[in-house]
Amino acid sequence: MKISYKWLIELTGLDWNPEDLGDRLTLCGTACEYIDPADQYMHGVIVGEILAINKIEGADKIRLATVNLGDRQLDVVCGAPNIEVGLKVPVATLGAKLDGGIVIKKAKIRGIDSEAMICSERELGLSDEHAGILVLDSSATPGQELAELLDYKDDFMMTFELTPNRPDSMSAVGIARDMAALASVKVNKPTFELTESEEKASDYIKVTIEDEVACPRYAARIIKNVKIAESPYWLKKKLVLAGVRPISNVVDITNFVMLELGQPLHAFDYDRFGSKEVVVRMGKEKEPFKSLDGADHELTSEVIMITNGKTGVAAGGVMGGFDSEVEDGTTNILLEAAYFNASMIRKSRRQLGFVTESSQRFEKGADPNIIEYAIDYAASLLQSLCGGEVLAGIVDCYPSVIEPLKIKFRPKRCNDIIGTELTSDKMKQIFEDLEFTVTGDTDFEVTVPTFRPDIEREIDLIEEISRIIGFDNIPSSNTNIGSLYTPIHYEDKFKKEMRTVLTGVGFDEFISHGLADSKLANLLHTDRPQLKIANPISEDLDIMRNCLMQTAMTVIHHNVSHRSLDLSIFEIGKTYLPPDDKDYWAEDESLVLAVTGNTQHTWRDKPRPRDFYDITGAMKAMATHFGWGDFSFEAKQFSFFEKEISFEISLNNKVCGLIGKMNSKVSKKFGVKQDVFIAELNLAYLLSLSNKLIAYQPLPIYPAALRDLAMIVKEEVQANELLQQVKKSAGKYAESVEIFDLYQGKQIEKGKKSIAISISYRSKESSLESAIVDASQQKVVADLVKKFNVEIRDK
């Protein structure tokens, strides 16, 4: 949002300098980001009068102009087609810095010295116009500073970075209202006189609103016999310093009123409108519409349309239509001022694919009750600046009047919260300076004007008091009122602990967005539904991700591409699925773990390839920390995993994830050529197992009896099956069962492997006798031989 400094001073009558003004507004929440001199491209530019124009030998497009600068004359080479003798023009002298980084230096053009430049509007930062030089008023004095002539001297372009909840600040009057409240003065709102003809506007136009939710109010006026011309200088200047390009007097007036009051307006060519009726409705699927910029659109039912009862003439609140725009030959105007639903305008402009000054204001929330004042103000300007004849009356369709909100306000409560001792009279004065209406003495009833839709509760009113008195004027306190304790939700605590455990075992967390490529998603889960994005920001981000593995592979590709080859990473994030037949939108959280490359090389340990066991080790660390019990792995073939290393993960007899080695062909589709091991787990299930009290057990009193068992089995026998059988056969005294060795080599027959298992026996009641331990061990051996035909190895 850009507004000129002098415009704001004009509306308030204050004498604050630009820096002071910017600081005060920033401290009250209307942040001023930049203050740029209006004449920043006019230093060293003065008025010149063209005395003579001569041809340059051998040149067709450039000529030599002799220019009177008041105290001297200069010969200037110029290629503009509109130079004429007698014109007053802006001349940039040596050292002048113009828009676009142009610095005026001595130059020799076709053998002729040129020490100045006759400027167009673009070089002076006035507009994008550069087809010819800027022609100044004939009364200008040669040698006069251009900035002084154009009233740009001592003016500034003030750029405001406004918060989304302050639609009232999207106007000069809105910003001036905050200024006035800070100084406890009144805003000098524009006053005008409007003379209406005897003809009634209602005889020329009728308004019908078919969707009152999308458009709660629509008003129209008819102005006849306007003369399209260039706007007066004062109007063009205000538009230029607000970042808006002047076009013609009619269009400039609608833009000016929008900038001053915050109410967007649109002028239609009445004779090209197509009927005597305005019908506001939602668009139809695949309905054609040609916008003001000449682009063709195919509408949806989410676009608000202004129609003539037959075809669309404008996209309501966003942009006018091509066929009814104001042209040089326009004489009769249909002037529109409306109020549109903010969320529906947001959908409309997204469907159309562009953002306009109007849509920005409607999206934030315009004022439905300023429409009458705004359209009359614009009509008065069309009357005075365009010679228009304003027909009697406003054709105003306002089915359900939007009333101002009334909120109870307690001055004592306000002082308690912000720690001040303001009087009730002071608070009442602040509200009235902000144009709120206040009734009551001890406790107030504050009527909030409809230009402030962001204020809904008492606490919002307290914030208004805080920002106007100044946050820097609120006293600091060394003590607190009430409890500072903020409980942490168990889910957040669980995730924090999980991150601590995983980073503790050497994994790094990555955080990514939820967008993914549908083609890559099909490589992983061809049968899993995809949630398509209606307007993706790019072709390779066209769905919401339906698994975390895809994101992990994308992150691995990015790191490997940057020569970061050794990774142990994890992410906690959401996956998304489209609604099912019961309209349930799945948005589940998962945990993904991935490793690739080699382990770290230290003086003590040599690097080794990261593998399946790096992930299962991290999972065991989590299970131990949270007391889940042991994960179990059952072979199950997934198309994206290698056949030999592809498992389904279970915990407490319930499937909760998958783990394996990525298929090399799939990895290459992601741009990764090295081995990748990856696991994805259901976070909600893990959370459900963790939400319980931890029961501590006393340290063991009696010693453990350790037994090792080495055996040779067929290669296809899974180690997990052996462990489960040992646990079952060893009986109640088996405290722990673990594999501590795996060997395949020359001493072992081909197609077989050697596995060594350690069993710890312990009793809580007494020391175990050797006979009891030996009996349990013999049963373990017998059951293993019977079920798996193992061969027990001698130690």
N, C-alpha and C positions, 0 to 999 in steps of 0.2 A: 504494500500500500504506500503510494507516494503522494505527498501533498506539499505545496510550496509554503515556506515559512510566512510570507506576507499574507497569504490567504488565511492562515490560522490567527495571525495577529489582527487581521481585519474582522474576524468573527468574534474576537474576545476583547479587543481594545487594550490588551496587556502590552507591556514594553520589555518583556523578557528577551534576552539575546538568544540566538539559536542554540548555543551549547547549554545554557541554563534551561531552556525550554525542553530540549531533548533529555537532559538528566532528570528533570522533575517528572516528565511523563513516563520515563523508564522506571523510576522508583514507584510509580503508582500502578504499574502493570501494563502500560501502553508503551512497549519497548521501541525506542528510536535506535535503529541500527546504524544508519549512515546520515551524515549531513554534508551534502555536496554543494559548493557554490553554484548558483544558477549560471553565473558567467564564467565557469571554469574553462570554456573554450573560446572566450572572447577577449582574453588579455592580449593586448597588442593589436586589437582589431578596431579600426576607426572608420568613420564615414568618409567616403570618397565620392567625387562627382566626375563622371566620365566627360572629358573635354573633347576628345577626338578618338577616332578609330581608324587604324591604317592596316592595310593588308601586309602580310609577310611573304616575301618572295619564296615561291616553291611550296607554300603551305595553303591548303584549302580549308582546314578545320579550325585553325587558330589565327587570332588577329592581335594586333598590338594596340592596347588602349592607353591613352594618356589620361591620368587620373589626378584631379586636384584634391590634395589632402589638407587644405587649409593653409599650412605654412610651407608647403612645397608641392612639387609635381613629380609624379613617377610614371615611367613607362612599364606597363604590366602586360605580359603575354596571357591571353585568355582564350579558352576554347568554347565558352558558353554561347549558345545560339541566340540568347535574348539580350545581349549587350547592345545598348544604343547610346548615342550622345545625349547628354543631359540627365541621364539616370543617376540617382543617388544609390550607392552600393556599399556593402561592407568590404573593407580592404584589410587583409592580414599582413602586417609589416614584419620585418626581420625579427626572428626569435619567437614569434607567436606559435603557441602549441594548440593545434586544432583537434577535433574529434577524429578518431582513427589513428592517432599517433603521428599525425602530420606536423612537422616542425618547419617553419618557413626559413629557408636559407637562400643565399645568392645562387642563382642558376643561370645557365646560358642555354637558350632554346633557339635553335636554328640560327645560331650566331648572334643572338640578341640577348643582352643582359636583362634579367627580370629579378627584382628584389622584393616582390610582394605577390599577393594572390587575392583575386576577387572571389568571394566565397559564396557557396550555396548554403541552403539550410542544413544539409547533412554535416558539412564541415564545421558548422557552429554548434552542432548538437541540438538543433531545434526540431528536426524531423528527419525522415529518410529521403526527403526530396532532394534530388541532385541533377535533375534534367537541365536546370539553368541556374543562374546566379540569383541571390535574394535581392529583390528590388525594394528599396526603402522608401518611406514617405518623402515626397518632394520638398517638404519643409525642413528636412534634416540639414544640419550645418556641417559642411566639410571640416574634418579634423575632430569632430565630436566623438567621444568614446561610444562604441556601439552598445555596450552594456548599459550606459546611462540613457541612451536614446530609447532602448527597448524596455527600460525599467527592470533590467536583470541585475543591476548593481545592488548590493546589499540584500539580495534575495537568495534563498537556498532551497534545494530539493531535499526534503526530509523523508527518509524511507523508514517505515514502521514494520516491525516483525510482530504481527498480531497473533494472539492465541486463538484457537478455533472456537472458544466459547464467547467471543466478544464480537458479534456481528455489528453492533452499534458503532464500533471503531472503524468500520469500513467506509467512513465518510469524513469529510472535513468538519461537519457539524458534530459528529460523534467524538472526534478527537478534541475539538474545541470544548465540548461539554466537560471532559475531564480537566482540561486546562482551567475552565471557569470554576469548577468545583474546588480545585486546588487553591484558587485565589479568592473564592467566595464572591464571584461576580456572575453576571448573566450572559448567556450567549447571544450575540447579535444575529439572530436568525434572519434570513432574507425576507424582506417585505416586498409586496408587489401589488399592482393594480391590474384588474382584469375586467375588460369591457366585453360583454357578450352581445351577440346580435339577437334579433327577434326569432330567427329560425331555431328550431329545437334539434339538438343532436339526436334525440330519440326517434326523429323522423328519418334519420339517415342510417342508424345502426341499432341492432338489437344484440344483446349478449345472453348466451345460454351456457351454463356450466353443467356438463354431464357427469363429471366426477368431482364432487365437492371435497373429497379427501386430497386429491392431487392439486386442486386449485380452489381454495376457500373463497377467494375474492378476485374479481376481474372488473376493471373500470376502463371506460373509453371516452374520448372526446373527439369531436370533429373540428378541424381548423381548415377553412377554405381560403383559396387565393393566396397561398404563400409564394414567395419568390425565392428560389434556391440560389444562393450566392455564397461568397466567402464570409466566414464569421468575422466579427470585429476583433481587433487585436487583443483586447483585454481577455476575451473568451479563449482565443487560441493559446494565449500565454499560460493561462491556468491549466488548460488541457496538457500542453507540452510538459510543464513542470510536474504534472501528475503521471507522466509516462503514456499519455494517450495522443494518438495522431489526429490532428484536425482534418475533417473531411469536407463538410459543408455546414451551413448554418443550422439546418434542421437536425442533422445527426449530431452535430457538436452540442446542441442544446440538450438533447436527451442524455448524452454522456456527461455533460456538466452537472445536470440535476442529479444524476446517479452519484457522481463524485462528491457533490456537496451534501446531499441528504441521505445517500445510501440506498435509494429506491431505484432499481433499474426500470427504464422505460423503453418502449420501442415505437418507432414511427413507421406506419405502413403508407404506401401510396394508395389512397382510398379508391381512386379510379381503376387501379389494377388489382384491388383486393378480391374481386370476383363475386361479391354479394353484399347485401345489407345486413348480414348476420354474422356474428362471431360465435363459434361453437368450440368450447374447450372440452377435449376428450383425450383418452389414451390412444396411442397409436395402434394400428392393426399390424398383425404379423406380415412381414415382407411388403409393407406399404412403402411406395417410393416417395422420396422427399429430397429436394434440391435445396441446400442451405445457401446462405448469403455469400459464402466464399466460393460458390460454384461447384462444390462437391456433391456427388449423388450418394444418397444413403438408402439403405433398406431397413425400415423401422421394425421394432418389436412392440409388444404391448406394454413395455416399461417406459416408453417415451411419451411425455406430455405434449400434446399437439394443439396448436391454435389453428383452427380451420375456418373456412368460409361456409361451412355446412356441407361442403362437397369434398374439397381437397385441403391438404395441409398447407398453411402459409407461413408457419413458424414453429420451431421447436420451443415450446413454452419455457421461459426462464433461461434458455441456453443461446439460441441464435435464430435470427429471422430467416425468412425464406427468400430465394433468389427472385421469384416472379413478382413479389410485391414490395421490393426494396425502393427506397426513395432515390430518384434519379434527377438529373438536371432539369428535365421537363415536368417534374411533379408540381402540381398546383394545390391538390387537396390532400389533407393528412388525416389518417385515422391514428390517433395517439393512444397507446396502450400503457396501463399501469396495473400490475397484478401482484398477487401474493401466491406463491407456490409452496407446496410441501417440501421441506428441506431434503428428506431422505429420497423422495421420488425424483427431485432434480438431480441428486447424486447419481441415481440409476440412469436417468436420461442422458446426462453428459457422458457417462461411461459407455453407453451404447453408441452414441454419436462419435465418441473418440476425441473430443477436444474440450478444453476449459476456457471459459470466457469470463470477462469482468462481471457479467450478470450472474452466471452460474455460481461463481465464488460467493457472491452475496446471498443468493437464495439458499445455497448449501449451508451456510452458517446460520441462517434464520433472519429473514428480513422483518420489517415491521408492517403488519397488516393494516394498521390504522394511520399510517402516514400517506396512504395512497391518494386521498382526496387533495391534501395539501401539495403533494409532489406533482400531480397531474395539472393542477391549477397553476402552479409555479412555472412549469414547462410551457403551458398554454400562454401564459402572459409573456414569456420570452419569445415564443413563436410569433406572438402578436406584435411585439415591439421591434424585434430584429429581423423578422421575415415578412412583415406587413400582413400577417394572417388575420382572417376574420373568424373569431371563436364563436361557435354555435352555442346556444344556451343549454346549460345543464351537463351533468356527467351521467353517462349511462353506466350505472354501478350495480353489478350483481354480487351481492354479499349475503348469501342464504343464512349463514349462522355466524353472528357477530362474535369475534374473539375479544373477550373482556379482559382487562388488566387483572393480574393476580394480586390478591390481598394476603399479607403475611403478618402474623403477630410478631412483635419485636419487643424484647425486654432489655432496656438500657443496662440494668444491673448485670444481667447475664453477659452482655457484651463486654463490660468492664472486667468481669471475672475471667473471661476466656482470654482476652488479650492483655490483661494486667495493667489497665489504665484507670484513670479516675476522671473520665470525661463526663461532663454534665449532660443531662437529657436534652437541654436546649442546643448544645453543640452538635449532638448526634442528629437532632431534628434538622438543624441548619445544613448539615452535610447531605442528608437525604433530599432536602428541597433544592440544594445546589445541583444535585444530580437529576433533578426534575421528577423525583418521586413525590407522591402526596402522602402526608403524615397526619393522622388524627390520634387523639389521646394525650394524656399527660404523663402518668407514671409508666404505663406500658403503652406501646404504640401499635396502631394498625397501619402498616405501610402498603400503599398501593403502588405496585411495580408497573411502570409503563411497558407497553408491548414491544418497545424497541430493545428491551433487556430480557430476552427469553432464557438467559443463563441463570437468572436469579429465581430460585424455586423454594428455598427454605430460609429459616432464620439465620443459619450459619453463613449463608451467602450474603445476607445483609451485614452481618458482622465483618465479613471480608471487605465489603465496600467501605465501612468505617475505617478499617485498618489501613487500606491502601490510600485513602484520601488524607488521613492524618499523617501518613508516612510510616512505613515499617521501621525506619531509622529513629522514629520518635517513640516507639513502643519501648518502655523500660525493660532492661534485662533483669533476670532473676537468678539467684543462686539456689533456689529451692523449687521443688515442683509441687503442683497441686494434683493430688490423686496418685494412683499407682503407675509406675513406669513399666511394670511387667507386661510383656506381650507374649502370650503363649505361642509356641511354634507348632504348627500343624504336624501331626505325626508323619504324614506323607512326605513333607519337606525334610523332616528330621531323618527319615529313612533314606531318602536320596542323598542327603549330605553324608550320612555314615557310609553309604555304598561308595560314594566318590572317594571318601577317605581310605577305604579298604583297597579299592582298585588302584588309586595313585600310590598307595603304600607298597603294592607288589609290582610297581614299575609301569603301569599303564598311564597314558595321557588322555585327557578328555578332549573331545572336539564337539563343537556346537554348530549345527547347520540349520538351514531353513527347511520347511516342509515340502518344497517343490521338487519334482522329479521328472525324468524323461520316460514317457510311456513305452517307448521302444525298449529301453534298457530294463524297465520293470517287467516286461514280458519275458525277458531272458531268465528271470528268477521265479516268478509265480505266474505262469500263463493262465491259470484258472482263478486267480484272485481278482475280484472286481477293482476297477480303477475309478477314482473320483476326478472327472475331467474339469479343467478350468475353462470357463467360458471365454475369457479374454486373456490368454497367457502372455506373459511379458516376452517370451521367446519360444521358439518351436521345441527346444530341448528342455523346457520347464512347463509342460502342458498338463500335468496332473499333480495332485497331492500324493505324497509317497504312501505306498501301502505296505512297506517294510523298511527296516533300518539298514538292512544289508546293502541295499543299493546306494544309500548315502555313504556308508562306510567305504564301499568300493570306489565311489567318486572321490572321496577324500584321499584314499590311498593313491589313486591315479594322479591327483594334483601334487601330492608330496613326492612321489617317485619321479614325476616330470621335472621337479625342482631338485632332484638328486638327493632327496631325503629318503633313503631306501630301507632303513631299519625302523620299523614301527610296531608299537604295542598301543592300541588306541581303543577307546570306548565312547559310547554316547548313550545318554538317557533321553529319549524323545518320543514324540507321538507319531502314530501312523493313522491313516485316514481311509475309510471305506465309504462308498455311497450308501444312501438309505436302503434298508431292506423292505420287504413287502409290508412291514408294520411301521414304516417311516422312521426306523431307528438309525441314527447316524452314528457309526462306530468311530470312536476317536480314542484308541487304546495306546497306552504307554508301553514301551519295550526297552530292553537293554541289549545293545550290540557290543560284542567284543571281537577284535580282529588283530591278528599278528602277521607280520611279513618281514622278510630280510633276516638279519643276524642279530644275536645278542650283543651287548656292549663288550668291547675289548678292554680288559684291564690288565695290570701288571701280574695279577694272579690267575685270572681266568682267560682262556682263549675264546674267541667268538665261536658260536655254533649257530646253525640255522634255527630260527624260531619255528615252533611246531605246535601240533595239537595239544601237547601237554602244558604248554605255556598258558593256554586258555583254560584248560581243566584245572590247572593249579590255582589260577585266579578265582575260578568258581568255587573251589574248595575253601579258599581263604574267606570268601563271602559266606559260604555255608557254615563255617566254623564260627565266624563273628556273629551271625544272626541266629545260630542254633537251629538251622533247618534240617539237619541230617545230611545224608550222602546223596549226591546226584547219581542217577543211574543212566547208562547209555545203551540204547538198543539199536542195532543196525537197521536202518531204513533208507531206501534209495530215494535221493532227491536229484532231479535232473541237473541242477547247477553244482552238485558236489561230485567229486571223484568217487567211483564205486567202492573203493577200499576204505575210504574215510568219510562216511556219511551216516550220521546217527540222529535219532530222536532223543531228546533229553526228558527224563522224568524225575520228579521229586515227590516223595510220599505217595507213590503209585499214581501220579497224575502227570500227563504230558504237559511240559511247560516251555518247550523250545526245541531248537535243532542246532547241530554243530557239525562241522566237516571241513574238508579242504576244497576250495573253489576249483571247479573244473577249469582246466587251462584254456579251453576254447571260450568259455564265458568270461574268464578274466581278461583275455585279449580284447573282447568286445568293449570292456571298460578301459582298455588302454594299459593294462597291467600284465607284464610278462613273467614276473616272479611269483613263487608260491604264496598263496594267501590262505590262512586258516581263520575261520569265522564262526561265531555263535550268536544266536538271537534268542532272548528269553522274554517271557511274559512278565512284565514288571508288576502288574496288578496281583498276579498269583503269589509272587515272591513277597509282596507287601502284606498279603493276607496271612502268610505264615509267620511274619515278623511281628505282627501286632499282638503280642502276648507277653506276659511277665516272664522274666528269666529266672529259672529255679537253679540256685547254686547247690552244688554237692560238696560234701566235705572231702578233703584230701584223703587218699587211700592210706589205711593203717598197715595193711599186710602187703608183703612184696609180691611182684608179678613173676610168673614163670614164663619164660620166653621159649618158643619152639620155632624152628625154621623148617620149611618143607620145600624141596626142589623137585620138579617133575618135568617130564617130557610129554608133550601133548601134540595133537595134530594142529597144523597151522591155522585151520579155520575155527578152532575153538576160541571163543572170546574170553578175554581175561576176566571180564565182569561176571560171566557165568561161573567161572571157577571161584571167584570171591564169594558170590552168593551161596554157593554150595558149601564152602568151608565154614561160613558163618552159621549156616543151618546145622551142619554136622558137629561143629565144635561144642555146641551146647551153651548153657547159661554162663559158664565161666570165661568164655571168649570175650575179652574186653575190647580188643581191636584186631583187625585182620587187614594186612597191607601187602601189596606186591613190592618187592624191593629189587628184583632183577629180571631182565629179559635177555635171552641170548639166542642167536641163530648163527651158526658158523660151521666150521669144518668138523667139529666133534659131534655135531647133531645131524641126524639123518635128514635128507632133503624132504621138505614138506612137513617138517615138525619144528617145534620151538621149545626152548627151556624156559620155564617160569619159576621163580622162587618167591615163596610167600612166607611172611613172618606173622606168627600168632602170639598174642599176649594173653595169658590166662591169669585171672585174679579173683579171689573171693573176698567179700566184704566182712564175712564172719570169722575167718581164720586163715592161717597159712595153708596153702594147698599142698597135699601130699603128692609125691611123684607118681604114685600109682593112679591117682585120679587124672592127672594131666596126661599120663601115657595112654590111659584108656580113651580119653577124648581124642588124642592124636591118632590112635589106631583106627577109631571110627571115621575120622576125617579121611584118612588114607583109603580105607575100604570103600567109602562112598565115592571118592574121586575115581578109583579104579573101576568101580562098577558102572558109573555113569559116563565117564569120559575116556575110559581105557587108558589112564595115564600110566606112565612108567616112572616110578620113584627113583630119583638119583641118589647115590651115596654122596655123603659130604666129602 
